[in-house]
Amino acid sequence: QDAFNNTDTCRYADVLLPASTWGEKEGTVTNSERRITRVNSAVPPPAEARHDWAIAVDFAQRLEKRLANSRTLSLSKGAKNSQLFPYTSTEQIFNEHRETTRGRDLDITGLSYSLLNEKGAQQWPFKAGDTSGKTRLYADGIFQKADGKAQFINATYKGTADRTDARHPLHLLTGRLRDQWHGMSRTGNVAQLFNHAEEPVIYISADDMMRRNLNDGDIVKVSNKRGSLVLPAQTSNEMQPAQTFIAMHWGSQFMHGLGVNALMPPVFDKTSKQPELKHTAIKIEKLALPWHMTVMHTCKNLSQLAQVRALMAQFTYASCGLFGRESEQSIGLLILRAAHAAPPETNLINQLDSMMGMTDDAPCLNYTDAKRGISKRILVEHNVSTGKPAVTGVRLMGETLAADWLKEVMSTGQFADEAHYREFSRWALAPLSAPPTGQKGRGKIICSCLDVSQNEIIENIGLGADLITLQNKLKCGTECGSCVPELKRLVSTHGQL
């Protein structure tokens, strides 16, 4: 279930029903502390969107009428109202649920909408007649069993469904990225949430990279008996030998392919019903894809992003996402990366240039080496508000060494002055993997909230900064805090002994 129609699972649905989202819902929510909170909607659902419970009730009542003559259900002749699912409000549903808890360890028969509205959130159990919930369960040593004792189940260990073997010698694990959520239906539209992990990759231990003669960025095919994915390899010190990792979030919106879940076994635990989506056995093959392309453009809206994503299927490897930060002019940088065995047809590149506004008549810096299959184009436009030139588009084909530092040029804004721009234009089309001025690139973004890079952090650690100093000076780790563990690792690794 998702409120948005851009998820990978939508293609499998027979019917899509517009539903309200969290800010439009009302009812109750229970957190992991057993605290039940009354929730009111902030805004009404838009257009034809309806609450989940209302959709379920409407469907059930219509189904009830169709089943009226079946053996299991009969309606009195001429009855005007439904006999089942008679709810017209969330309070009625809450009251029915409340009654099902009577006498159980989660008894909430003492709660009501009026009490929650008046006294605020309450912890369960909250039995009829109680004046407050219970802060700690089972403090009296009595459990909800006939003898009052806790029951421990001696579960027998069972290994994973997929086992490594000679054909599939590597373990593939999957899980979350720090800054993304589930299928990225929302987080995948926010540029700064890509800054820490820009594209789908498979993380591999240094030992396994060496054994397979792989370097960071090499394109590999990851496969097992259920399917395959094509994506870059990247060394990770967090991987043990024979372990690999691909984040679960990357689906067909962000890469050519269905994503890592398509490789996972279709099995689940018989007791908990938990699907086994965290592990499978794979093999990795290095692919010979000599033709590479990187396209970057100041993205005006999500429609432009969707248009470019539609082209990913034309390449053996492709990924498409955002980078940078949202501004008044754009939602961030759109980045398309692709690799193929040979250059694509000219009309495909022309189509891409047209989407990006980098046609032959646009104000572009151009370089073409037809013999080597290299074509580069950099779009430079004047910023309306400042009057200064700014790079708003880059298309590198056949040779992409400069992609990283050109990305930094685009994400940091316009040039300081005309001299700076002239120096840039002299070297922008050259096969340089570092900025021509000799300055270091920023490197990986560690703090997405405040846009603090790894190189900035390491430089300050080299000057004696500890975690507190970094937070005070650079402000990294002072917003959401999710980068603090990585900051601690950097201090431990690069700190002065």
RODO-2510 file (C-alpha; in nm, 4 decimals, decimal comma):
residues 497
     n   res          X          Y          Z
     1     q     0,0000     0,0000     0,0000
     2     d     0,1339     0,3410    -0,0958
     3     a    -0,0396     0,6711    -0,1485
     4     f     0,1555     0,7518    -0,4647
     5     n     0,1304     0,6024    -0,8118
     6     n     0,5011     0,6041    -0,8992
     7     t     0,5997     0,2883    -0,7125
     8     d     0,7225    -0,0309    -0,8781
     9     t     0,4307    -0,2338    -0,7419
    10     c     0,1631    -0,0200    -0,9088
    11     r     0,2156    -0,2043    -1,2366
    12     y     0,0871    -0,5239    -1,0731
    13     a    -0,2385    -0,3734    -0,9450
    14     d    -0,5723    -0,4363    -1,1150
    15     v    -0,7215    -0,1203    -0,9640
    16     l    -0,5582     0,1861    -0,8090
    17     l    -0,7673     0,3728    -0,5518
    18     p    -0,6548     0,7207    -0,4384
    19     a    -0,6101     0,7196    -0,0605
    20     s    -0,5416     0,9872     0,1981
    21     t    -0,1922     1,0313     0,3417
    22     w    -0,0848     1,0763     0,7037
    23     g    -0,1471     1,4521     0,7162
    24     e    -0,4994     1,3985     0,5858
    25     k    -0,5984     1,1108     0,8144
    26     e    -0,7677     1,1112     1,1534
    27     g    -0,7957     0,8395     1,4147
    28     t    -0,5334     0,7031     1,6538
    29     v    -0,1724     0,5915     1,6251
    30     t     0,0190     0,3647     1,8648
    31     n     0,3970     0,3908     1,8979
    32     s     0,6531     0,1355     2,0170
    33     e     0,6136     0,2643     2,3732
    34     r     0,2521     0,1357     2,3671
    35     r     0,1318     0,4956     2,3710
    36     i    -0,1952     0,5630     2,1890
    37     t    -0,2353     0,9129     2,0501
    38     r    -0,5438     1,0744     1,9043
    39     v    -0,4641     1,2116     1,5590
    40     n    -0,6563     1,4805     1,3737
    41     s    -0,6161     1,5646     1,0064
    42     a    -0,4234     1,8771     0,9150
    43     v    -0,5800     1,9140     0,5702
    44     p    -0,8609     1,7344     0,3854
    45     p    -0,7751     1,4685     0,1236
    46     p    -0,7464     1,6157    -0,2272
    47     a    -0,9803     1,5440    -0,5171
    48     e    -1,1175     1,1866    -0,5043
    49     a    -0,8780     1,0569    -0,2385
    50     r    -1,0513     0,8823     0,0512
    51     h    -0,9473     0,7396     0,3865
    52     d    -0,8345     0,3754     0,3895
    53     w    -1,1106     0,2720     0,6271
    54     a    -1,3773     0,4373     0,4112
    55     i    -1,2498     0,2563     0,1014
    56     a    -1,2509    -0,0778     0,2854
    57     v    -1,6019    -0,0192     0,4223
    58     d    -1,7397     0,0822     0,0841
    59     f    -1,5858    -0,2217    -0,0843
    60     a    -1,7101    -0,4566     0,1887
    61     q    -2,0654    -0,3244     0,1716
    62     r    -2,0753    -0,3617    -0,2062
    63     l    -1,9367    -0,7139    -0,1776
    64     e    -2,1951    -0,7923     0,0894
    65     k    -2,4762    -0,7116    -0,1508
    66     r    -2,3263    -0,9395    -0,4151
    67     l    -2,3009    -1,2221    -0,1622
    68     a    -2,6485    -1,1684    -0,0205
    69     n    -2,7804    -1,4978    -0,1576
    70     s    -2,4784    -1,7101    -0,0659
    71     r    -2,4788    -1,9766     0,2038
    72     t    -2,2582    -1,7750     0,4353
    73     l    -2,4442    -1,4462     0,4243
    74     s    -2,8051    -1,3401     0,3939
    75     l    -2,9661    -1,0022     0,4188
    76     s    -3,3223    -0,9529     0,5275
    77     k    -3,5403    -0,8878     0,2285
    78     g    -3,5690    -0,5200     0,1566
    79     a    -3,3026    -0,4187     0,4112
    80     k    -3,1789    -0,0702     0,3324
    81     n    -2,8626    -0,0659     0,5430
    82     s    -2,5640    -0,2965     0,5503
    83     q    -2,5600    -0,5539     0,8308
    84     l    -2,1813    -0,5794     0,8269
    85     f    -1,9192    -0,3042     0,8224
    86     p    -2,1714    -0,0422     0,9391
    87     y    -1,9041     0,2150     1,0235
    88     t    -1,9410     0,5822     0,9452
    89     s    -1,6476     0,7110     1,1529
    90     t    -1,3085     0,6083     1,2872
    91     e    -1,4471     0,6328     1,6401
    92     q    -1,6898     0,3485     1,5706
    93     i    -1,4034     0,1341     1,4415
    94     f    -1,1921     0,2204     1,7472
    95     n    -1,4764     0,1232     1,9801
    96     e    -1,5129    -0,2182     1,8149
    97     h    -1,1382    -0,2767     1,8307
    98     r    -1,1387    -0,1682     2,1955
    99     e    -1,3900    -0,4387     2,2836
   100     t    -1,1714    -0,7107     2,1282
   101     t    -0,8973    -0,6294     2,3824
   102     r    -1,1104    -0,6902     2,6921
   103     g    -0,9359    -0,9223     2,9387
   104     r    -0,6158    -0,9399     2,7364
   105     d    -0,2712    -0,8002     2,8175
   106     l    -0,3399    -0,5096     2,5820
   107     d    -0,6774    -0,4252     2,7368
   108     i    -0,7808    -0,0700     2,6406
   109     t    -1,1451    -0,0850     2,7478
   110     g    -1,0877     0,2245     2,9622
   111     l    -0,9938     0,4401     2,6634
   112     s    -1,2192     0,6478     2,4433
   113     y    -1,1848     0,9269     2,1928
   114     s    -1,3139     1,1737     2,4507
   115     l    -1,0552     1,0640     2,7088
   116     l    -0,7698     1,0814     2,4563
   117     n    -0,8872     1,4247     2,3433
   118     e    -0,9073     1,5478     2,7017
   119     k    -0,6020     1,3867     2,8652
   120     g    -0,3741     1,3266     2,5677
   121     a    -0,1813     1,0136     2,4716
   122     q    -0,2096     0,7106     2,7010
   123     q    -0,0195     0,3837     2,7350
   124     w    -0,1902     0,0483     2,7213
   125     p    -0,3048    -0,1530     2,9043
   126     f    -0,5743     0,0895     3,0189
   127     k    -0,8606    -0,1178     3,1576
   128     a    -1,2107     0,0043     3,2307
   129     g    -1,1979     0,1856     3,5637
   130     d    -0,8252     0,2684     3,5405
   131     t    -0,7151     0,6299     3,5687
   132     s    -0,3889     0,5817     3,3791
   133     g    -0,2038     0,3308     3,1660
   134     k     0,0770     0,1033     3,2787
   135     t     0,4288     0,2370     3,2267
   136     r     0,6015    -0,1008     3,2559
   137     l     0,4498    -0,4342     3,1607
   138     y     0,4807    -0,7452     3,3785
   139     a     0,6495    -0,5605     3,6645
   140     d     0,4481    -0,7831     3,9005
   141     g     0,5953    -1,0967     3,7427
   142     i     0,2568    -1,2213     3,6226
   143     f     0,2151    -1,2947     3,2527
   144     q    -0,0928    -1,3567     3,0408
   145     k    -0,0745    -1,7345     3,0627
   146     a    -0,2878    -1,9845     3,2529
   147     d    -0,0151    -2,0360     3,5135
   148     g     0,0929    -1,6719     3,5122
   149     k     0,4417    -1,7614     3,3939
   150     a     0,6248    -1,6348     3,0883
   151     q     0,6609    -1,8844     2,8068
   152     f     0,9899    -1,9261     2,6235
   153     i     0,9964    -2,1066     2,2911
   154     n     1,3059    -2,3090     2,2125
   155     a     1,3288    -2,2306     1,8427
   156     t     1,5530    -2,4497     1,6312
   157     y     1,7979    -2,2603     1,4138
   158     k     1,7238    -2,2818     1,0453
   159     g     1,9640    -2,1469     0,7874
   160     t     1,8789    -1,9184     0,5001
   161     a     1,6832    -2,0534     0,2055
   162     d     1,9618    -1,9753    -0,0409
   163     r     2,3019    -2,1303     0,0279
   164     t     2,6254    -2,0325    -0,1409
   165     d     2,7852    -2,2884    -0,3701
   166     a     3,0469    -2,3099    -0,6433
   167     r     2,8215    -2,1337    -0,8934
   168     h     2,6978    -1,8674    -0,6524
   169     p     2,9813    -1,8204    -0,4015
   170     l     2,8855    -1,4820    -0,2549
   171     h     2,6290    -1,3788     0,0045
   172     l     2,4149    -1,0835    -0,1026
   173     l     2,2640    -0,8882     0,1851
   174     t     2,0182    -0,6049     0,1557
   175     g     1,8858    -0,3342     0,3845
   176     r     1,8381     0,0385     0,4254
   177     l     2,0452     0,3380     0,3287
   178     r     2,0886     0,6101     0,5871
   179     d     1,8937     0,8796     0,4025
   180     q     1,6328     0,6857     0,2043
   181     w     1,3040     0,5218     0,2934
   182     h     1,1373     0,2105     0,1519
   183     g     1,0699     0,2437    -0,2225
   184     m     1,1738     0,6117    -0,2284
   185     s     0,8330     0,7263    -0,3524
   186     r     0,8903     1,0469    -0,1512
   187     t     1,2573     1,0549    -0,0496
   188     g     1,3514     0,9823    -0,4112
   189     n     1,2196     1,3268    -0,5043
   190     v     1,4523     1,5148    -0,2660
   191     a     1,7923     1,5958    -0,4141
   192     q     1,9902     1,6318    -0,0911
   193     l     1,8908     1,2808     0,0208
   194     f     2,1001     1,1424    -0,2692
   195     n     2,4144     1,3292    -0,1657
   196     h     2,5418     1,0613     0,0723
   197     a     2,4669     0,7673    -0,1612
   198     e     2,4181     0,8911    -0,5163
   199     e     2,3448     0,5775    -0,7160
   200     p     2,2811     0,2034    -0,6904
   201     v     2,6042     0,0113    -0,6268
   202     i     2,7043    -0,3275    -0,4927
   203     y     2,9389    -0,3028    -0,1953
   204     i     3,2102    -0,5695    -0,1943
   205     s     3,4967    -0,6473     0,0427
   206     a     3,8477    -0,5422    -0,0590
   207     d     3,9559    -0,9077    -0,0761
   208     d     3,6786    -1,0028    -0,3163
   209     m     3,7402    -0,6938    -0,5290
   210     m     4,1057    -0,7943    -0,5630
   211     r     4,0273    -1,1594    -0,6406
   212     r     3,7955    -1,0549    -0,9217
   213     n     4,0282    -0,7844    -1,0530
   214     l     3,7671    -0,5176    -0,9867
   215     n     3,8166    -0,1465    -0,9296
   216     d     3,5679     0,0983    -0,7834
   217     g     3,3213     0,1975    -1,0527
   218     d     3,3625    -0,1131    -1,2672
   219     i     3,0286    -0,2317    -1,4032
   220     v     2,9362    -0,5832    -1,2935
   221     k     2,6543    -0,8269    -1,3499
   222     v     2,5043    -0,9635    -1,0280
   223     s     2,3011    -1,2769    -1,0884
   224     n     2,1433    -1,5888    -0,9466
   225     k     1,8769    -1,8339    -1,0611
   226     r     1,6025    -1,5704    -1,0280
   227     g     1,7499    -1,2888    -1,2319
   228     s     2,0273    -1,0351    -1,2665
   229     l     2,1199    -0,6716    -1,2111
   230     v     2,3867    -0,4562    -1,3715
   231     l     2,5452    -0,1876    -1,1556
   232     p     2,8826    -0,0486    -1,0405
   233     a     3,1014    -0,2226    -0,7831
   234     q     3,2396    -0,0357    -0,4843
   235     t     3,4839    -0,1415    -0,2143
   236     s     3,3495    -0,1386     0,1405
   237     n     3,5438    -0,1974     0,4604
   238     e     3,2151    -0,2955     0,6231
   239     m     3,1913    -0,6114     0,4110
   240     q     3,3518    -0,9361     0,5217
   241     p     3,5008    -1,1692     0,2576
   242     a     3,2232    -1,3394     0,0573
   243     q     2,9729    -1,0719     0,1705
   244     t     2,8133    -0,8126    -0,0572
   245     f     2,5398    -0,5538    -0,0065
   246     i     2,2884    -0,3728    -0,2278
   247     a     2,0432    -0,1268    -0,0733
   248     m     1,6814    -0,2351    -0,0948
   249     h     1,5500     0,1043    -0,2119
   250     w     1,6782     0,1098    -0,5682
   251     g     1,4023    -0,0035    -0,8049
   252     s     1,3180     0,0505    -1,1696
   253     q     1,2703     0,4254    -1,1174
   254     f     1,6369     0,4639    -1,0339
   255     m     1,8123     0,1917    -1,2336
   256     h     1,7707    -0,0301    -1,5370
   257     g     1,6240    -0,3390    -1,3742
   258     l     1,3755    -0,4313    -1,1056
   259     g     1,6105    -0,3861    -0,8115
   260     v     1,7607    -0,6218    -0,5581
   261     n     1,4303    -0,7645    -0,4324
   262     a     1,3866    -0,9416    -0,7669
   263     l     1,6826    -1,1634    -0,6731
   264     m     1,5473    -1,2626    -0,3327
   265     p     1,3884    -1,6038    -0,2594
   266     p     1,0056    -1,6205    -0,2468
   267     v     0,9994    -1,7794     0,0997
   268     f     0,8874    -1,6695     0,4444
   269     d     0,9051    -1,7856     0,8039
   270     k     0,6127    -2,0153     0,8838
   271     t     0,5676    -1,8747     1,2338
   272     s     0,6181    -1,5000     1,1933
   273     k     0,5280    -1,4875     0,8203
   274     q     0,8318    -1,2614     0,7749
   275     p     0,9561    -1,2793     0,4137
   276     e     1,3218    -1,3650     0,3617
   277     l     1,4168    -1,0540     0,1684
   278     k     1,7557    -0,9906     0,3300
   279     h     1,9760    -1,2642     0,1850
   280     t     2,0470    -1,4629    -0,1276
   281     a     2,3452    -1,6269    -0,2972
   282     i     2,4933    -1,4656    -0,6082
   283     k     2,7799    -1,4584    -0,8510
   284     i     2,9482    -1,1458    -0,9883
   285     e     3,0881    -1,1019    -1,3380
   286     k     3,2808    -0,8018    -1,4643
   287     l     3,1217    -0,6637    -1,7808
   288     a     3,3053    -0,5141    -2,0758
   289     l     3,1074    -0,1956    -2,1366
   290     p     3,3613     0,0456    -2,2861
   291     w     3,1129     0,3191    -2,3755
   292     h     3,0162     0,5391    -2,0792
   293     m     2,7943     0,8444    -2,0494
   294     t     2,7158     1,0923    -1,7727
   295     v     2,4445     1,3535    -1,8169
   296     m     2,3749     1,6240    -1,5582
   297     h     2,1202     1,8999    -1,5789
   298     t     1,9519     2,1521    -1,3541
   299     c     1,6183     1,9779    -1,3139
   300     k     1,3151     2,2037    -1,3231
   301     n     1,0520     1,9511    -1,2139
   302     l     0,9727     1,5840    -1,1626
   303     s     0,8205     1,5538    -1,5105
   304     q     1,1614     1,6120    -1,6646
   305     l     1,3061     1,3458    -1,4363
   306     a     1,0393     1,0972    -1,5472
   307     q     1,1122     1,1665    -1,9153
   308     v     1,4818     1,0919    -1,8747
   309     r     1,4161     0,7790    -1,6685
   310     a     1,2161     0,6378    -1,9579
   311     l     1,5422     0,6156    -2,1572
   312     m     1,7260     0,3923    -1,9084
   313     a     1,6063     0,0727    -2,0755
   314     q     1,8115     0,1649    -2,3840
   315     f     2,1397     0,0923    -2,2034
   316     t     2,2929    -0,2196    -2,0497
   317     y     2,3627    -0,0187    -1,7354
   318     a     2,1803     0,2974    -1,6382
   319     s     2,0900     0,4848    -1,3223
   320     c     1,9015     0,8096    -1,2807
   321     g     1,8514     1,0245    -0,9727
   322     l     1,9046     1,3644    -0,8182
   323     f     2,1884     1,5438    -0,6406
   324     g     2,2572     1,8743    -0,4700
   325     r     1,9889     2,0841    -0,3094
   326     e     1,6556     2,2312    -0,4070
   327     s     1,6474     2,5998    -0,5002
   328     e     1,3955     2,8495    -0,6299
   329     q     1,4957     2,7582    -0,9852
   330     s     1,5165     2,3789    -0,9630
   331     i     1,4590     2,0642    -0,7590
   332     g     1,8324     1,9848    -0,7823
   333     l     2,0644     1,8250    -1,0351
   334     l     1,9339     1,5411    -1,2485
   335     i     2,2090     1,2829    -1,3080
   336     l     2,1864     1,0046    -1,5653
   337     r     2,4719     0,7552    -1,5762
   338     a     2,4890     0,4881    -1,8459
   339     a     2,7231     0,2290    -1,9945
   340     h     2,6899     0,0129    -2,3032
   341     a     2,8945    -0,2142    -2,5263
   342     a     2,8844     0,0411    -2,8098
   343     p     2,7667     0,3994    -2,8646
   344     p     2,3885     0,4240    -2,9041
   345     e     2,2098     0,5493    -3,2129
   346     t     2,2453     0,9205    -3,2854
   347     n     1,8711     0,9818    -3,2604
   348     l     1,8725     0,8641    -2,8966
   349     i     2,1423     1,1155    -2,8062
   350     n     1,9596     1,3870    -2,9990
   351     q     1,6452     1,3042    -2,8029
   352     l     1,8370     1,3307    -2,4772
   353     d     1,9974     1,6618    -2,5792
   354     s     1,6547     1,7971    -2,6662
   355     m     1,5172     1,6999    -2,3244
   356     m     1,8070     1,8801    -2,1577
   357     g     1,7972     2,1922    -2,3734
   358     m     2,1469     2,1155    -2,5035
   359     t     2,0718     2,1240    -2,8748
   360     d     2,3129     2,2523    -3,1391
   361     d     2,1791     2,6081    -3,1156
   362     a     2,2136     2,6265    -2,7348
   363     p     2,5022     2,8194    -2,5679
   364     c     2,7214     2,5127    -2,5206
   365     l     3,0899     2,4327    -2,5041
   366     n     3,1399     2,1409    -2,7445
   367     y     3,4018     1,8767    -2,8163
   368     t     3,3700     1,5844    -3,0568
   369     d     3,6133     1,3078    -3,1475
   370     a     3,4110     1,0863    -3,3793
   371     k     3,6963     0,8425    -3,4323
   372     r     3,7163     0,7640    -3,0591
   373     g     3,3414     0,7912    -3,0046
   374     i     3,3758     1,0893    -2,7703
   375     s     3,1251     1,3733    -2,7585
   376     k     3,1046     1,6361    -2,4841
   377     r     2,8656     1,9218    -2,4377
   378     i     2,8460     2,1742    -2,1518
   379     l     2,5561     2,4175    -2,1312
   380     v     2,6461     2,7575    -1,9830
   381     e     2,3660     3,0042    -1,9185
   382     h     2,3547     3,3371    -1,7417
   383     n     2,1860     3,3378    -1,4045
   384     v     1,8957     3,5812    -1,4329
   385     s     1,9234     3,7061    -1,0756
   386     t     2,3038     3,7516    -1,0662
   387     g     2,3900     3,8043    -1,4316
   388     k     2,6852     3,5670    -1,3935
   389     p     2,7448     3,2569    -1,6076
   390     a     2,6465     2,9216    -1,4578
   391     v     2,6804     2,5639    -1,5800
   392     t     2,3282     2,4226    -1,6088
   393     g     2,3929     2,1127    -1,8184
   394     v     2,6683     1,8586    -1,8896
   395     r     2,6683     1,5654    -2,1306
   396     l     2,9833     1,3514    -2,1419
   397     m     2,9870     1,0589    -2,3873
   398     g     3,2647     0,8096    -2,4475
   399     e     3,4890     0,9605    -2,1779
   400     t     3,3586     1,0783    -1,8412
   401     l     3,6670     1,1488    -1,6266
   402     a     3,5568     1,5030    -1,5408
   403     a     3,2070     1,4068    -1,4249
   404     d     3,2707     1,4385    -1,0502
   405     w     3,4316     1,7808    -1,0461
   406     l     3,1889     1,9159    -1,3057
   407     k     2,9088     1,7970    -1,0776
   408     e     3,0623     2,0024    -0,7969
   409     v     3,0847     2,3065    -1,0243
   410     m     2,7156     2,2713    -1,1050
   411     s     2,6041     2,2130    -0,7468
   412     t     2,8033     2,5016    -0,5968
   413     g     2,6499     2,7657    -0,8238
   414     q     2,7714     3,0309    -1,0638
   415     f     3,1314     3,1471    -1,1126
   416     a     3,2779     3,4155    -0,8888
   417     d     3,3861     3,6334    -1,1817
   418     e     3,4593     3,6329    -1,5537
   419     a     3,8208     3,5255    -1,5011
   420     h     3,7053     3,2206    -1,3086
   421     y     3,4696     3,1295    -1,5920
   422     r     3,7402     3,1730    -1,8574
   423     e     3,9707     2,9406    -1,6638
   424     f     3,6901     2,6879    -1,6375
   425     s     3,6052     2,7027    -2,0086
   426     r     3,9691     2,6316    -2,1003
   427     w     3,9676     2,2976    -1,9185
   428     a     3,6037     2,1904    -1,8896
   429     l     3,6159     1,9580    -2,1907
   430     a     3,9559     1,8067    -2,1084
   431     p     3,9897     1,4481    -1,9764
   432     l     4,0681     1,5589    -1,6214
   433     s     3,9534     1,3682    -1,3138
   434     a     4,0307     1,6632    -1,0818
   435     p     3,9611     2,0375    -1,1017
   436     p     4,2148     2,2155    -1,3266
   437     t     4,2978     2,4741    -1,0610
   438     g     4,4633     2,2055    -0,8483
   439     q     4,2154     2,2406    -0,5646
   440     k     4,0771     1,9284    -0,4040
   441     g     3,7251     1,8181    -0,4737
   442     r     3,4805     1,8142    -0,1861
   443     g     3,4437     1,4385    -0,1895
   444     k     3,1516     1,2449    -0,0491
   445     i     2,8847     1,4407     0,1371
   446     i     2,8701     1,3159     0,4967
   447     c     2,6172     1,5576     0,6479
   448     s     2,3272     1,5860     0,4045
   449     c     2,1374     1,8301     0,6253
   450     l     2,4084     2,0986     0,6216
   451     d     2,6031     1,9904     0,3112
   452     v     2,9339     1,9114     0,4842
   453     s     3,1749     1,6958     0,2842
   454     q     3,4182     1,4243     0,3854
   455     n     3,7249     1,6200     0,2748
   456     e     3,6241     1,9208     0,4855
   457     i     3,5777     1,6954     0,7861
   458     i     3,9084     1,5100     0,7402
   459     e     4,0946     1,8383     0,6943
   460     n     3,9632     1,9664     1,0266
   461     i     4,0350     1,6349     1,1996
   462     g     4,3931     1,6697     1,0772
   463     l     4,4068     2,0019     1,2595
   464     g     4,3076     1,8305     1,5819
   465     a     3,9275     1,8504     1,5725
   466     d     3,7256     1,5939     1,7658
   467     l     3,3527     1,5280     1,7267
   468     i     3,2464     1,8214     1,9434
   469     t     3,4796     2,0575     1,7577
   470     l     3,3456     1,9387     1,4223
   471     q     2,9899     1,9966     1,5386
   472     n     3,0704     2,3431     1,6700
   473     k     3,2742     2,4539     1,3697
   474     l     3,1160     2,2804     1,0695
   475     k     2,7759     2,2123     1,2320
   476     c     2,7768     1,8596     1,0892
   477     g     2,5768     1,6154     1,2981
   478     t     2,3782     1,8902     1,4694
   479     e     2,0513     1,8538     1,2774
   480     c     1,9022     1,5036     1,2380
   481     g     2,2121     1,3354     1,3845
   482     s     2,2170     1,0436     1,1389
   483     c     2,5730     1,1240     1,0289
   484     v     2,7163     1,1162     1,3841
   485     p     2,8243     0,7475     1,3679
   486     e     3,0150     0,8187     1,0468
   487     l     3,1699     1,1303     1,1999
   488     k     3,2916     0,9192     1,4919
   489     r     3,4478     0,6671     1,2532
   490     l     3,6267     0,9443     1,0638
   491     v     3,7614     1,0914     1,3879
   492     s     3,8785     0,7460     1,4964
   493     t     4,0444     0,6759     1,1602
   494     h     4,2017     1,0140     1,0866
   495     g     4,2458     1,1603     1,4343
   496     q     4,5856     1,2398     1,5783
   497     l     4,7339     0,9684     1,7972
***
